[in-house]
Amino acid sequence: MGYDVQHWIDGREETGGGSTQPIMDPATGAEVGTLHLGDESTVDRAVQVAADAQKEWAKVSLARRTQILYRMRELMIEHTEEIAAVISREHGKTVGDAKGEIARGLETLEFATSITQDLKGGFSQNVSTGVDAHTLRQPLGVTVGITPFNFPAMVPFWMHPVAIATGNAFILKPSERDPSASNLVARLYQEAGLPEGVFQVVHGGRIVVDALCTHKGVSAVSFVGSTPIAQHVHRVASAAGKRVQALGGANNHAVVMPDANIEFAASQVASGAFGSAGERCMAVPVAVTVGDAHEAFMTAIAAEATRLVVGPGDDPSTDMPPLITPEARERVIRMTDEAEQAGATIVVDGRGLVVEGHENGNFVGPTIITDLAADHPTYTEEVFGPVLVVMHVNNFDEAIELVNSSPFGNGTAIFTDSGHYARRFEDEVQVGMIGINVPIPTPVGYYSFGGWNDSLFGEHHAHGPEGVSFYTRQKAVTTRWPAQNESVESSMSFPTH
Ligand code: NAD
């Protein structure tokens, strides 16, 4: 029933050889479409097409590549409403939030349009007598991106504009939950003039992921998703000799100091905790109140949570949308139950929420939990739902210790008026991305995105300068042009100058 989503290979849709799976609307629980899942043969065909296309694409001038990327940017802007509506239907997020992720994804495309600057090599004249040295950055070949459900446009955009601009072919394996945006992007790349086979989409689950990670024609794998799958992809693809960057899950803490503007901190933490129902890798599921900040913060955050309107993503009055699946909703309810059974206080309880007219949707209301032990799984694990756990500590040093006790290290924030504590915070936390009075410190497209510890496996962060390094490899060239009649005595010593 509904629409059909197929693979995008060699410039057109095809069903491939695998099975199918339903695409669901999280706000209604209804099946809206059918997704064709690939298998090893689908992957093999896509890689062969990509390998052929890449050989020609690498020869295309930087000027022409840049023109295509500029045209792609215009097309993405023209089609933003259409893509946002598709994302909202399949993911559940509000249309405004979907437009926001498209805009953030376009930052990386904009960064990639200046690839002419980033691919400049170095040159040194006369490094030895009559000898020059220069460097080249060259593409890797066929690159792969495996992406999560929570940002079906933005996260793939962290990868493919940079991979393509640097002369690679790119195969996207998006989440099975919200696959349609990727096919729309493929059509727009075609309209922008990108040669067939340079950008392709193969849908599927573990079979396709493992086939991509081990295919001999693939050079590099970028992954974004949960930590266990990031570890799996990093292990399998590394063992097969691929370059790998695998970004994993998170459990981001926001520290609220007593000198902070508490009303401001509460409104920012609320947007971090409950925006997109907490289904963001840079969400704020933990607030750490320091000393006297606790009481005022609890009052302010409870007021923020209780005023939020929960509803379907296509209703303009909705603040907080449904979760992605019934299983995700059940997990949030179970983890709240378990915290309560362990003696925690449920300050705001979203478990019983029903959205009228959407009784089969995956809705749960904003939930705030406090008085929870620091070793309880509802605090230590990634809940990935609209649940804020508030931990209370006595001083700044205890706050740092708590932040650093998490095995994850994606993002963190501090709310304070003190430059002294802000400076110590950014120095002492073992986390990749830090916000000072900013709750979701997602770096702009021309910086690089990446966490530490169990939030990233591999050496490179995503997009920005590290993206260029990831998708290219360097050659160092040493050049000498002796005169036709120049004669030099041969020497067996190691040359020094
Ligand atoms: P997921 O790990 O379940 O899926 C991610 C990708 O892996 C999907 O394409 C999926 O098809 C594939 N996959 C799933 N199970 C697999 C398996 N057993 N073997 C091989 N491949 C498999 O993640 P999700 O639920 O789609 O997304 C949410 C997670 O992603 C959260 O943990 C969130 O923190 C994380 N995330 C991290 C970042 C970051 O930048 N670090 C950004 C966005 C999301």
Residues whose N, C-alpha, C, O or C-beta is under 5 A from the ligand:
A	BS01	NAD	I146 T147 P148 F149 N150 K173 P174 S175 E176 G204 G205 R206 V209 V224 G225 S226 T227 I229 L247 G248 G249 A250 C281 S455
